Amino acid sequence: MPLDEHKRVNRDNWDSRVEIHYGSDEYGIERFIADPDYIGSIVTFDSNKLTDVAGKRLLHLQCHIGTDTVSWARLGAEVTGVDFSEKALEAARKLSADSQTPARFVLSEFYDSARALPETFDIVYTGVGAINWLPDIRGWAELVSSFLEPGGVFYMREGHPIMWALDWTDEDKLSITYPYFEIDVPLEWDDDSTYAGDEKLASPKTFEWNHGIAETLQALIDCGLRIDEVEEYDFCEWQGVDQMVRGDDGLWRLPSGRERLPLMWSVLATKN
């Protein structure tokens, strides 16, 4: 599928992150290679919800450089990762080979991935910081459903839409500035930094969309999924706003008044 301007710009941005992320301690590439039992921190947390992956066919959407994909493989799943960045998938395949952890990776624009990968899976997983790059949450839910076998399980843990709506540049207070609900016109950013690594991005421009919790859950319900569990969390995997501080567990939280707003949320669902 040809990329429109928004997707092309975002793909260029993620291409420019690959080398930086691959060399960053945040992604732990050397730990994956040195320790055959090492599991990334995100999947370590998420495996408390997806507890039975051994022997299951698991699809990881928007897999980037494959650290979470490889982590699920090490927990016994037969994994496939999909991403729209060829550079990211080259890095993911290198990680799979160098860490001696079998994984399959498929190149596709997100909304075209069912055509690139005409298969169904026992589990569909979407990693952290993924759906904000997608313009259409209903189309996303249709794709998730199409990839699941009847009785298959979907799990996602994401940045909370109320966090995405905050003014990320205001150091004095937490202000709701950006849309909570999905809108047609994306937010446009120009930022040459990334959350993992200190190098500057060659392609700093991005486009993002927010998606409210109700519209996300309803899209899944309308596409034939039963919602089994929804949770909200007072921590984030990255520094979403300047006020957050990092704890000894590596997670970011507000330094005081942590009960004021959620920073992440998760959903576990089953296809009817």
ZADO-1210 file (C-alpha; in nm, 4 decimals, padded with zeros to 6 digits):
<atoms>
<atom x="00.0000" y="00.0000" z="00.0000" code="MET" pos="1"/>
<atom x="00.1464" y="00.3392" z="-00.0966" code="PRO" pos="2"/>
<atom x="00.2214" y="00.5590" z="00.2033" code="LEU" pos="3"/>
<atom x="00.0394" y="00.8902" z="00.2363" code="ASP" pos="4"/>
<atom x="00.2316" y="01.1944" z="00.3625" code="GLU" pos="5"/>
<atom x="00.1618" y="01.1262" z="00.7297" code="HIS" pos="6"/>
<atom x="00.2700" y="00.7624" z="00.7139" code="LYS" pos="7"/>
<atom x="00.5748" y="00.8399" z="00.5014" code="ARG" pos="8"/>
<atom x="00.6918" y="01.1113" z="00.7406" code="VAL" pos="9"/>
<atom x="00.6405" y="00.8816" z="01.0379" code="ASN" pos="10"/>
<atom x="00.8187" y="00.5956" z="00.8635" code="ARG" pos="11"/>
<atom x="01.1174" y="00.8229" z="00.7937" code="ASP" pos="12"/>
<atom x="01.1200" y="00.9264" z="01.1595" code="ASN" pos="13"/>
<atom x="01.1202" y="00.5648" z="01.2789" code="TRP" pos="14"/>
<atom x="01.3867" y="00.4743" z="01.0238" code="ASP" pos="15"/>
<atom x="01.6073" y="00.7422" z="01.1783" code="SER" pos="16"/>
<atom x="01.5542" y="00.5960" z="01.5271" code="ARG" pos="17"/>
<atom x="01.6688" y="00.2431" z="01.4452" code="VAL" pos="18"/>
<atom x="02.0454" y="00.2780" z="01.4801" code="GLU" pos="19"/>
<atom x="02.0085" y="00.4964" z="01.7907" code="ILE" pos="20"/>
<atom x="01.7687" y="00.2558" z="01.9610" code="HIS" pos="21"/>
<atom x="01.9700" y="-00.0512" z="01.8667" code="TYR" pos="22"/>
<atom x="02.2728" y="00.0938" z="02.0431" code="GLY" pos="23"/>
<atom x="02.0808" y="00.2252" z="02.3433" code="SER" pos="24"/>
<atom x="02.0928" y="00.0640" z="02.6868" code="ASP" pos="25"/>
<atom x="01.7148" y="00.1170" z="02.7043" code="GLU" pos="26"/>
<atom x="01.6619" y="-00.1613" z="02.4496" code="TYR" pos="27"/>
<atom x="01.9237" y="-00.3925" z="02.5993" code="GLY" pos="28"/>
<atom x="02.0465" y="-00.5528" z="02.2763" code="ILE" pos="29"/>
<atom x="02.3707" y="-00.6746" z="02.4334" code="GLU" pos="30"/>
<atom x="02.1779" y="-00.8327" z="02.7209" code="ARG" pos="31"/>
<atom x="01.9598" y="-01.0249" z="02.4745" code="PHE" pos="32"/>
<atom x="02.2718" y="-01.1555" z="02.3008" code="ILE" pos="33"/>
<atom x="02.4714" y="-01.2356" z="02.6159" code="ALA" pos="34"/>
<atom x="02.1927" y="-01.3939" z="02.8222" code="ASP" pos="35"/>
<atom x="01.9640" y="-01.6495" z="02.6510" code="PRO" pos="36"/>
<atom x="01.7118" y="-01.6136" z="02.9355" code="ASP" pos="37"/>
<atom x="01.6894" y="-01.2343" z="02.9301" code="TYR" pos="38"/>
<atom x="01.3383" y="-01.0890" z="02.8818" code="ILE" pos="39"/>
<atom x="01.2737" y="-00.7188" z="02.8245" code="GLY" pos="40"/>
<atom x="01.1057" y="-00.5235" z="03.1040" code="SER" pos="41"/>
<atom x="00.7892" y="-00.4447" z="02.9055" code="ILE" pos="42"/>
<atom x="00.7188" y="-00.8098" z="02.8281" code="VAL" pos="43"/>
<atom x="00.8168" y="-00.9076" z="03.1826" code="THR" pos="44"/>
<atom x="00.5287" y="-00.6882" z="03.3004" code="PHE" pos="45"/>
<atom x="00.2851" y="-00.7850" z="03.0252" code="ASP" pos="46"/>
<atom x="00.3462" y="-01.1577" z="03.0716" code="SER" pos="47"/>
<atom x="00.1603" y="-01.1282" z="03.4030" code="ASN" pos="48"/>
<atom x="-00.1514" y="-01.0788" z="03.1865" code="LYS" pos="49"/>
<atom x="-00.0598" y="-01.2980" z="02.8894" code="LEU" pos="50"/>
<atom x="00.0343" y="-01.5898" z="03.1082" code="THR" pos="51"/>
<atom x="-00.0047" y="-01.8798" z="02.8645" code="ASP" pos="52"/>
<atom x="00.1929" y="-01.8128" z="02.5472" code="VAL" pos="53"/>
<atom x="00.3998" y="-02.1310" z="02.5237" code="ALA" pos="54"/>
<atom x="00.3278" y="-02.3071" z="02.1957" code="GLY" pos="55"/>
<atom x="00.0901" y="-02.0299" z="02.0826" code="LYS" pos="56"/>
<atom x="00.1147" y="-01.8359" z="01.7568" code="ARG" pos="57"/>
<atom x="00.1643" y="-01.4729" z="01.8583" code="LEU" pos="58"/>
<atom x="00.1484" y="-01.1698" z="01.6294" code="LEU" pos="59"/>
<atom x="00.3254" y="-00.8524" z="01.7454" code="HIS" pos="60"/>
<atom x="00.1931" y="-00.5485" z="01.5593" code="LEU" pos="61"/>
<atom x="00.4206" y="-00.2425" z="01.5176" code="GLN" pos="62"/>
<atom x="00.7161" y="-00.4428" z="01.6453" code="CYS" pos="63"/>
<atom x="00.9966" y="-00.1892" z="01.5726" code="HIS" pos="64"/>
<atom x="01.3396" y="-00.3542" z="01.6296" code="ILE" pos="65"/>
<atom x="01.1905" y="-00.6689" z="01.7755" code="GLY" pos="66"/>
<atom x="01.3019" y="-00.6737" z="02.1392" code="THR" pos="67"/>
<atom x="00.9508" y="-00.7423" z="02.2661" code="ASP" pos="68"/>
<atom x="00.8928" y="-00.9926" z="01.9856" code="THR" pos="69"/>
<atom x="01.2065" y="-01.1834" z="02.0815" code="VAL" pos="70"/>
<atom x="01.1040" y="-01.1659" z="02.4477" code="SER" pos="71"/>
<atom x="00.7736" y="-01.3407" z="02.3703" code="TRP" pos="72"/>
<atom x="00.9632" y="-01.6034" z="02.1711" code="ALA" pos="73"/>
<atom x="01.1796" y="-01.6709" z="02.4760" code="ARG" pos="74"/>
<atom x="00.8607" y="-01.7341" z="02.6730" code="LEU" pos="75"/>
<atom x="00.7739" y="-02.0095" z="02.4261" code="GLY" pos="76"/>
<atom x="00.5529" y="-01.8391" z="02.1671" code="ALA" pos="77"/>
<atom x="00.5874" y="-01.8861" z="01.7915" code="GLU" pos="78"/>
<atom x="00.6243" y="-01.5182" z="01.7058" code="VAL" pos="79"/>
<atom x="00.5704" y="-01.2950" z="01.4041" code="THR" pos="80"/>
<atom x="00.6467" y="-00.9240" z="01.4127" code="GLY" pos="81"/>
<atom x="00.5067" y="-00.6720" z="01.1634" code="VAL" pos="82"/>
<atom x="00.6368" y="-00.3211" z="01.1016" code="ASP" pos="83"/>
<atom x="00.6435" y="-00.0624" z="00.8219" code="PHE" pos="84"/>
<atom x="01.0164" y="00.0176" z="00.8580" code="SER" pos="85"/>
<atom x="01.2504" y="-00.2048" z="00.6597" code="GLU" pos="86"/>
<atom x="01.5435" y="-00.0665" z="00.8610" code="LYS" pos="87"/>
<atom x="01.3718" y="-00.1667" z="01.1846" code="ALA" pos="88"/>
<atom x="01.3059" y="-00.5179" z="01.0542" code="LEU" pos="89"/>
<atom x="01.6666" y="-00.5559" z="00.9415" code="GLU" pos="90"/>
<atom x="01.7676" y="-00.4755" z="01.2987" code="ALA" pos="91"/>
<atom x="01.5017" y="-00.7145" z="01.4365" code="ALA" pos="92"/>
<atom x="01.6255" y="-00.9987" z="01.2171" code="ARG" pos="93"/>
<atom x="01.9832" y="-00.9312" z="01.3283" code="LYS" pos="94"/>
<atom x="01.8730" y="-00.9392" z="01.6918" code="LEU" pos="95"/>
<atom x="01.6892" y="-01.2674" z="01.6338" code="SER" pos="96"/>
<atom x="01.9951" y="-01.4228" z="01.4695" code="ALA" pos="97"/>
<atom x="02.2558" y="-01.2875" z="01.7120" code="ASP" pos="98"/>
<atom x="02.0498" y="-01.3826" z="02.0164" code="SER" pos="99"/>
<atom x="01.9711" y="-01.7260" z="01.8678" code="GLN" pos="100"/>
<atom x="01.5991" y="-01.6699" z="01.9232" code="THR" pos="101"/>
<atom x="01.3805" y="-01.7721" z="01.6260" code="PRO" pos="102"/>
<atom x="01.1330" y="-01.5070" z="01.5111" code="ALA" pos="103"/>
<atom x="00.9681" y="-01.4099" z="01.1835" code="ARG" pos="104"/>
<atom x="00.9382" y="-01.0482" z="01.0698" code="PHE" pos="105"/>
<atom x="00.7109" y="-00.9136" z="00.7947" code="VAL" pos="106"/>
<atom x="00.7282" y="-00.5727" z="00.6287" code="LEU" pos="107"/>
<atom x="00.3944" y="-00.3967" z="00.5818" code="SER" pos="108"/>
<atom x="00.2146" y="-00.0676" z="00.6238" code="GLU" pos="109"/>
<atom x="-00.0107" y="-00.1245" z="00.9236" code="PHE" pos="110"/>
<atom x="-00.3549" y="-00.1130" z="00.7599" code="TYR" pos="111"/>
<atom x="-00.2294" y="-00.3310" z="00.4727" code="ASP" pos="112"/>
<atom x="-00.0776" y="-00.5986" z="00.6968" code="SER" pos="113"/>
<atom x="-00.3667" y="-00.8462" z="00.6619" code="ALA" pos="114"/>
<atom x="-00.2917" y="-00.8627" z="00.2899" code="ARG" pos="115"/>
<atom x="00.0823" y="-00.8996" z="00.3523" code="ALA" pos="116"/>
<atom x="00.0177" y="-01.1674" z="00.6149" code="LEU" pos="117"/>
<atom x="-00.3025" y="-01.3645" z="00.5340" code="PRO" pos="118"/>
<atom x="-00.2977" y="-01.5730" z="00.8513" code="GLU" pos="119"/>
<atom x="-00.4676" y="-01.5925" z="01.1893" code="THR" pos="120"/>
<atom x="-00.3092" y="-01.6207" z="01.5334" code="PHE" pos="121"/>
<atom x="-00.3842" y="-01.7353" z="01.8869" code="ASP" pos="122"/>
<atom x="-00.2617" y="-01.4049" z="02.0336" code="ILE" pos="123"/>
<atom x="-00.2344" y="-01.0522" z="01.8969" code="VAL" pos="124"/>
<atom x="-00.0135" y="-00.8154" z="02.0939" code="TYR" pos="125"/>
<atom x="00.0428" y="-00.4434" z="02.0505" code="THR" pos="126"/>
<atom x="00.3396" y="-00.2963" z="02.2311" code="GLY" pos="127"/>
<atom x="00.3711" y="00.0266" z="02.4251" code="VAL" pos="128"/>
<atom x="00.3486" y="00.3544" z="02.2330" code="GLY" pos="129"/>
<atom x="00.1883" y="00.2184" z="01.9165" code="ALA" pos="130"/>
<atom x="-00.1693" y="00.3287" z="01.8464" code="ILE" pos="131"/>
<atom x="-00.0878" y="00.7000" z="01.8734" code="ASN" pos="132"/>
<atom x="00.0788" y="00.6608" z="01.5314" code="TRP" pos="133"/>
<atom x="-00.2454" y="00.5387" z="01.3706" code="LEU" pos="134"/>
<atom x="-00.5222" y="00.7658" z="01.2352" code="PRO" pos="135"/>
<atom x="-00.8220" y="00.5303" z="01.2520" code="ASP" pos="136"/>
<atom x="-00.8929" y="00.3296" z="01.5678" code="ILE" pos="137"/>
<atom x="-01.1895" y="00.1466" z="01.4137" code="ARG" pos="138"/>
<atom x="-00.9740" y="00.0292" z="01.1242" code="GLY" pos="139"/>
<atom x="-00.7144" y="-00.0783" z="01.3812" code="TRP" pos="140"/>
<atom x="-00.9732" y="-00.2850" z="01.5704" code="ALA" pos="141"/>
<atom x="-01.0937" y="-00.4476" z="01.2481" code="GLU" pos="142"/>
<atom x="-00.7370" y="-00.5521" z="01.1723" code="LEU" pos="143"/>
<atom x="-00.6800" y="-00.6893" z="01.5240" code="VAL" pos="144"/>
<atom x="-00.9994" y="-00.8938" z="01.4972" code="SER" pos="145"/>
<atom x="-00.9151" y="-01.0231" z="01.1502" code="SER" pos="146"/>
<atom x="-00.5860" y="-01.1648" z="01.2762" code="PHE" pos="147"/>
<atom x="-00.7414" y="-01.3540" z="01.5687" code="LEU" pos="148"/>
<atom x="-00.8693" y="-01.7095" z="01.5689" code="GLU" pos="149"/>
<atom x="-01.2079" y="-01.7533" z="01.7424" code="PRO" pos="150"/>
<atom x="-01.1218" y="-01.7683" z="02.1106" code="GLY" pos="151"/>
<atom x="-00.7942" y="-01.5880" z="02.0436" code="GLY" pos="152"/>
<atom x="-00.6646" y="-01.3267" z="02.2863" code="VAL" pos="153"/>
<atom x="-00.5684" y="-00.9638" z="02.2337" code="PHE" pos="154"/>
<atom x="-00.3594" y="-00.7628" z="02.4795" code="TYR" pos="155"/>
<atom x="-00.2394" y="-00.4033" z="02.4700" code="MET" pos="156"/>
<atom x="-00.0739" y="-00.1740" z="02.7250" code="ARG" pos="157"/>
<atom x="-00.0519" y="00.1849" z="02.6089" code="GLU" pos="158"/>
<atom x="00.0040" y="00.5449" z="02.7022" code="GLY" pos="159"/>
<atom x="-00.3194" y="00.6752" z="02.8538" code="HIS" pos="160"/>
<atom x="-00.5118" y="00.9139" z="02.6249" code="PRO" pos="161"/>
<atom x="-00.5355" y="01.1668" z="02.9092" code="ILE" pos="162"/>
<atom x="-00.1554" y="01.1722" z="02.9243" code="MET" pos="163"/>
<atom x="-00.1326" y="01.2246" z="02.5482" code="TRP" pos="164"/>
<atom x="-00.3681" y="01.5229" z="02.5923" code="ALA" pos="165"/>
<atom x="-00.1315" y="01.7003" z="02.8356" code="LEU" pos="166"/>
<atom x="00.0875" y="01.9955" z="02.7408" code="ASP" pos="167"/>
<atom x="00.4260" y="01.8223" z="02.7332" code="TRP" pos="168"/>
<atom x="00.6226" y="02.1509" z="02.7424" code="THR" pos="169"/>
<atom x="00.4674" y="02.3166" z="03.0501" code="ASP" pos="170"/>
<atom x="00.7051" y="02.2573" z="03.3417" code="GLU" pos="171"/>
<atom x="00.4911" y="02.4411" z="03.5991" code="ASP" pos="172"/>
<atom x="00.1596" y="02.2612" z="03.5800" code="LYS" pos="173"/>
<atom x="-00.0292" y="01.9761" z="03.4177" code="LEU" pos="174"/>
<atom x="-00.2531" y="02.1260" z="03.1500" code="SER" pos="175"/>
<atom x="-00.5009" y="01.9517" z="02.9191" code="ILE" pos="176"/>
<atom x="-00.4092" y="02.1063" z="02.5853" code="THR" pos="177"/>
<atom x="-00.4484" y="01.8500" z="02.3085" code="TYR" pos="178"/>
<atom x="-00.7497" y="01.6447" z="02.1921" code="PRO" pos="179"/>
<atom x="-00.8507" y="01.3447" z="02.4016" code="TYR" pos="180"/>
<atom x="-01.0675" y="01.1983" z="02.1255" code="PHE" pos="181"/>
<atom x="-00.9637" y="01.0922" z="01.7763" code="GLU" pos="182"/>
<atom x="-00.9834" y="01.3740" z="01.5215" code="ILE" pos="183"/>
<atom x="-00.9166" y="01.3756" z="01.1492" code="ASP" pos="184"/>
<atom x="-00.6297" y="01.6242" z="01.1622" code="VAL" pos="185"/>
<atom x="-00.3226" y="01.4821" z="01.3409" code="PRO" pos="186"/>
<atom x="-00.0965" y="01.6631" z="01.5814" code="LEU" pos="187"/>
<atom x="00.2245" y="01.7632" z="01.4046" code="GLU" pos="188"/>
<atom x="00.5558" y="01.7560" z="01.5912" code="TRP" pos="189"/>
<atom x="00.9128" y="01.8527" z="01.5075" code="ASP" pos="190"/>
<atom x="01.1453" y="01.7030" z="01.7670" code="ASP" pos="191"/>
<atom x="01.4911" y="01.5657" z="01.6904" code="ASP" pos="192"/>
<atom x="01.5201" y="01.3761" z="02.0211" code="SER" pos="193"/>
<atom x="01.4047" y="01.0232" z="02.1015" code="THR" pos="194"/>
<atom x="01.3206" y="00.8415" z="02.4223" code="TYR" pos="195"/>
<atom x="01.6151" y="00.5999" z="02.3984" code="ALA" pos="196"/>
<atom x="01.9591" y="00.7421" z="02.3192" code="GLY" pos="197"/>
<atom x="02.1083" y="01.0901" z="02.3042" code="ASP" pos="198"/>
<atom x="02.1748" y="01.1251" z="01.9308" code="GLU" pos="199"/>
<atom x="01.9677" y="01.3598" z="01.7161" code="LYS" pos="200"/>
<atom x="01.7167" y="01.2260" z="01.4662" code="LEU" pos="201"/>
<atom x="01.7819" y="01.2908" z="01.0983" code="ALA" pos="202"/>
<atom x="01.4039" y="01.3001" z="01.0343" code="SER" pos="203"/>
<atom x="01.2496" y="01.4823" z="01.3315" code="PRO" pos="204"/>
<atom x="00.8970" y="01.5464" z="01.2021" code="LYS" pos="205"/>
<atom x="00.6050" y="01.3238" z="01.3101" code="THR" pos="206"/>
<atom x="00.2246" y="01.3072" z="01.3021" code="PHE" pos="207"/>
<atom x="00.0197" y="01.1531" z="01.5863" code="GLU" pos="208"/>
<atom x="-00.3443" y="01.0877" z="01.6787" code="TRP" pos="209"/>
<atom x="-00.5066" y="01.0373" z="02.0174" code="ASN" pos="210"/>
<atom x="-00.7804" y="00.7794" z="02.0790" code="HIS" pos="211"/>
<atom x="-01.0112" y="00.7910" z="02.3815" code="GLY" pos="212"/>
<atom x="-01.0542" y="00.4793" z="02.5914" code="ILE" pos="213"/>
<atom x="-01.4275" y="00.4457" z="02.5207" code="ALA" pos="214"/>
<atom x="-01.3874" y="00.4760" z="02.1435" code="GLU" pos="215"/>
<atom x="-01.1009" y="00.2261" z="02.1515" code="THR" pos="216"/>
<atom x="-01.2914" y="-00.0289" z="02.3595" code="LEU" pos="217"/>
<atom x="-01.6116" y="00.0176" z="02.1597" code="GLN" pos="218"/>
<atom x="-01.4213" y="-00.0394" z="01.8363" code="ALA" pos="219"/>
<atom x="-01.2932" y="-00.3709" z="01.9714" code="LEU" pos="220"/>
<atom x="-01.6424" y="-00.4684" z="02.0901" code="ILE" pos="221"/>
<atom x="-01.7979" y="-00.3792" z="01.7540" code="ASP" pos="222"/>
<atom x="-01.5379" y="-00.5959" z="01.5820" code="CYS" pos="223"/>
<atom x="-01.6331" y="-00.9054" z="01.7784" code="GLY" pos="224"/>
<atom x="-01.4073" y="-00.8953" z="02.0849" code="LEU" pos="225"/>
<atom x="-01.5205" y="-00.9480" z="02.4427" code="ARG" pos="226"/>
<atom x="-01.3497" y="-00.7142" z="02.6879" code="ILE" pos="227"/>
<atom x="-01.2154" y="-00.9238" z="02.9756" code="ASP" pos="228"/>
<atom x="-01.0091" y="-00.6745" z="03.1717" code="GLU" pos="229"/>
<atom x="-00.9228" y="-00.3038" z="03.1657" code="VAL" pos="230"/>
<atom x="-00.6648" y="-00.1435" z="03.3957" code="GLU" pos="231"/>
<atom x="-00.5162" y="00.2038" z="03.4462" code="GLU" pos="232"/>
<atom x="-00.1702" y="00.2720" z="03.5889" code="TYR" pos="233"/>
<atom x="00.0021" y="00.5611" z="03.7656" code="ASP" pos="234"/>
<atom x="00.3326" y="00.4993" z="03.5861" code="PHE" pos="235"/>
<atom x="00.4707" y="00.5282" z="03.2341" code="CYS" pos="236"/>
<atom x="00.7443" y="00.3419" z="03.0493" code="GLU" pos="237"/>
<atom x="00.8965" y="00.6715" z="02.9325" code="TRP" pos="238"/>
<atom x="00.9013" y="01.0344" z="03.0478" code="GLN" pos="239"/>
<atom x="00.5727" y="01.1485" z="02.8987" code="GLY" pos="240"/>
<atom x="00.5897" y="01.4963" z="03.0583" code="VAL" pos="241"/>
<atom x="00.8764" y="01.6838" z="03.2213" code="ASP" pos="242"/>
<atom x="00.7268" y="01.6532" z="03.5687" code="GLN" pos="243"/>
<atom x="00.7737" y="01.2749" z="03.5741" code="MET" pos="244"/>
<atom x="01.0672" y="01.1256" z="03.7647" code="VAL" pos="245"/>
<atom x="01.2171" y="00.7813" z="03.7199" code="ARG" pos="246"/>
<atom x="01.1937" y="00.5293" z="04.0017" code="GLY" pos="247"/>
<atom x="01.4319" y="00.2522" z="04.1012" code="ASP" pos="248"/>
<atom x="01.2166" y="00.0138" z="03.8948" code="ASP" pos="249"/>
<atom x="01.2906" y="00.2144" z="03.5776" code="GLY" pos="250"/>
<atom x="00.9331" y="00.3440" z="03.5465" code="LEU" pos="251"/>
<atom x="00.8313" y="00.7113" z="03.5335" code="TRP" pos="252"/>
<atom x="00.5768" y="00.8654" z="03.7731" code="ARG" pos="253"/>
<atom x="00.4608" y="01.2028" z="03.8935" code="LEU" pos="254"/>
<atom x="00.6738" y="01.2960" z="04.1960" code="PRO" pos="255"/>
<atom x="00.3684" y="01.3740" z="04.4129" code="SER" pos="256"/>
<atom x="-00.0071" y="01.3411" z="04.3796" code="GLY" pos="257"/>
<atom x="00.0285" y="01.0256" z="04.1703" code="ARG" pos="258"/>
<atom x="-00.3420" y="00.9575" z="04.2149" code="GLU" pos="259"/>
<atom x="-00.4304" y="01.2670" z="04.0092" code="ARG" pos="260"/>
<atom x="-00.4309" y="01.1049" z="03.6687" code="LEU" pos="261"/>
<atom x="-00.3506" y="00.7757" z="03.4929" code="PRO" pos="262"/>
<atom x="-00.0430" y="00.7562" z="03.2713" code="LEU" pos="263"/>
<atom x="-00.0970" y="00.4165" z="03.1073" code="MET" pos="264"/>
<atom x="-00.3801" y="00.1698" z="03.0554" code="TRP" pos="265"/>
<atom x="-00.4247" y="-00.1863" z="02.9334" code="SER" pos="266"/>
<atom x="-00.6955" y="-00.4031" z="02.7823" code="VAL" pos="267"/>
<atom x="-00.7264" y="-00.7804" z="02.7627" code="LEU" pos="268"/>
<atom x="-00.9899" y="-00.9143" z="02.5233" code="ALA" pos="269"/>
<atom x="-01.1034" y="-01.2387" z="02.3616" code="THR" pos="270"/>
<atom x="-01.2474" y="-01.2868" z="02.0141" code="LYS" pos="271"/>
<atom x="-01.6005" y="-01.4290" z="02.0258" code="ASN" pos="272"/>
</atoms>
